[in-house]
Amino acid sequence: MILKILIIGAVITAVYFLFFKTTPEAKVSKKSAKKESKKLDADEMVECATCGVYAEVEECILSNGKYYCSRECLAKAK
């Protein structure tokens, strides 16, 4: 009876490790996929570096890694 329980436990453990446990390589690829998806979508809102107003990324001006809501704010920053 104990032998049957041990065999069933071993089979369940083997199935778990074969099908459900992820490998470290899979975890790394998931992390890199998350980093790539960090890019801003066109409808996301960002804060202007000068005045603090939130505007859509599509409408903003990107200069030196900072977002500006208008050319006037960009000129003030320089």
C-alpha positions as CSV (number, residue, x, y, z in Angstrom):
1,M,0.0,0.0,0.0
2,I,2.8,2.4,0.9
3,L,4.6,1.5,-2.3
4,K,1.5,2.5,-4.4
5,I,1.3,5.9,-2.7
6,L,5.0,6.5,-3.3
7,I,4.8,5.5,-7.0
8,I,1.7,7.8,-7.5
9,G,3.5,10.6,-5.7
10,A,6.5,10.2,-7.9
11,V,4.4,10.2,-11.1
12,I,2.6,13.4,-10.0
13,T,5.9,15.0,-9.2
14,A,7.4,14.0,-12.6
15,V,4.3,15.4,-14.4
16,Y,4.6,18.7,-12.5
17,F,8.2,19.2,-13.3
18,L,7.8,18.2,-17.0
19,F,4.7,20.3,-17.8
20,F,4.1,23.0,-15.3
21,K,7.5,24.1,-13.9
22,T,9.0,26.9,-16.0
23,T,12.7,26.9,-16.8
24,P,14.9,29.9,-15.9
25,E,15.3,30.7,-19.6
26,A,11.6,31.1,-20.0
27,K,11.5,33.6,-17.1
28,V,14.3,35.6,-18.7
29,S,12.4,35.8,-22.0
30,K,9.2,37.0,-20.2
31,K,11.2,39.7,-18.5
32,S,12.7,41.0,-21.7
33,A,9.2,40.9,-23.3
34,K,7.9,43.1,-20.5
35,K,10.8,45.6,-21.0
36,E,9.9,45.8,-24.7
37,S,6.3,46.4,-24.0
38,K,7.2,49.4,-21.7
39,K,7.2,51.6,-24.8
40,L,4.5,54.2,-24.6
41,D,1.4,53.8,-26.7
42,A,0.0,56.7,-28.7
43,D,-2.9,57.3,-26.4
44,E,-0.9,57.3,-23.1
45,M,-0.6,60.5,-21.2
46,V,2.8,61.9,-20.2
47,E,3.7,64.9,-18.0
48,C,5.3,68.0,-19.6
49,A,8.8,68.5,-18.2
50,T,8.3,72.3,-17.9
51,C,4.8,73.1,-16.8
52,G,3.5,69.7,-15.6
53,V,0.5,69.5,-17.8
54,Y,-0.5,66.0,-19.0
55,A,-0.8,65.5,-22.7
56,E,-1.0,62.5,-25.1
57,V,2.3,61.2,-26.3
58,E,1.2,61.6,-29.9
59,E,0.8,65.4,-29.3
60,C,4.0,66.0,-27.3
61,I,7.4,67.0,-28.4
62,L,10.2,64.7,-27.4
63,S,13.6,66.4,-26.8
64,N,16.6,65.0,-24.9
65,G,14.4,62.2,-23.4
66,K,11.8,64.6,-22.0
67,Y,8.3,65.3,-23.2
68,Y,7.0,68.8,-23.7
69,C,3.4,69.8,-24.3
70,S,4.2,72.7,-26.7
71,R,7.1,74.6,-28.4
72,E,6.8,77.3,-25.8
73,C,7.6,74.9,-23.0
74,L,10.4,73.5,-25.0
75,A,11.8,77.0,-25.5
76,K,11.5,77.8,-21.8
77,A,13.5,74.6,-20.9
78,K,16.4,75.7,-23.1
